[in-house]
Amino acid sequence: MDLETLQYPIGRFSWSFESTPELREERLRIIEATPAELRRVIAGLSEEQLNMPYRPDGWTVRQVVHHYADDHMNSYIRFKLALTEDRPTANAYSEPLWGELPDARTGPIEPSLMLLEGLHQRWVAAWRALAPADWSRAFIHPRSGKAISLDALAALYAWHGRHHVAQVRALRERNGWTAE
């Protein structure tokens, strides 16, 4: 299997997407469900398996879990800034460096799993409370300088959760580890 497929088992995110109230709700259902999916896909993994990279030169399963929590916390804050400020420039953070911090490399995964469950409950409730015009509110991405609407953020984070769950699921399948 090539590295691109290992890294992006569901394909790369596409910024070209359709938006309807029905598609938004489907994205929110995905965001709501992915913390439980992640918990299922890592269930029963040993410490050795949690410390295995999901691809050559990639993060370990443990680092993926912690990254998922770290990144969604950052995006939740960006979401709130977009709702309360006029097109704010969001803070950047170094995903690779955060992934190398001791808590991400060796810390227990349960705190990140619990964080994701609570965070997603709040985030989805906040999204569902948006007025139709609020979906176009945006923040400026610190690296690209592009405006990211809340509509685009929902599409991205529905993809992002599925993306990381698929990385772990694919590793389990390649190694013949007991299915979830």
C-alpha angles and dihedrals in degrees: 000000000000122000093247091059092045091051096040107029092166093038130258121303114266118216088204105086138143120245127206131144088256094052091047090054091048089053090050091051088053092048089048093050103042099080089059090044090053091049089052095048093052095041112125096011114144124229088258091053092046087054094053119104114243088222137006110291089004134121122281119251087257091054091048091054092049092044090052090056095042094049095046091050089053092048093047088057090048088051091053092046090052089053096048104034135046106259096318121195105244123224118260124225132187107248093190093051093045088051090056096051114112094250090056096042099045110004124116114267098219095083090054092047091051091045091053092050093053095038093052092049090056095040095050091046089052092048092049090052093057119119112233092256092053092069088073094053109113148186127214114249108235097223104035097033088222125135112247113200122211086245090058091044091057091050092047095049094045085056095041096058093045089047094058095041088052092051091056094041091052091050090052091050094047091051096042092238115167110282120252 
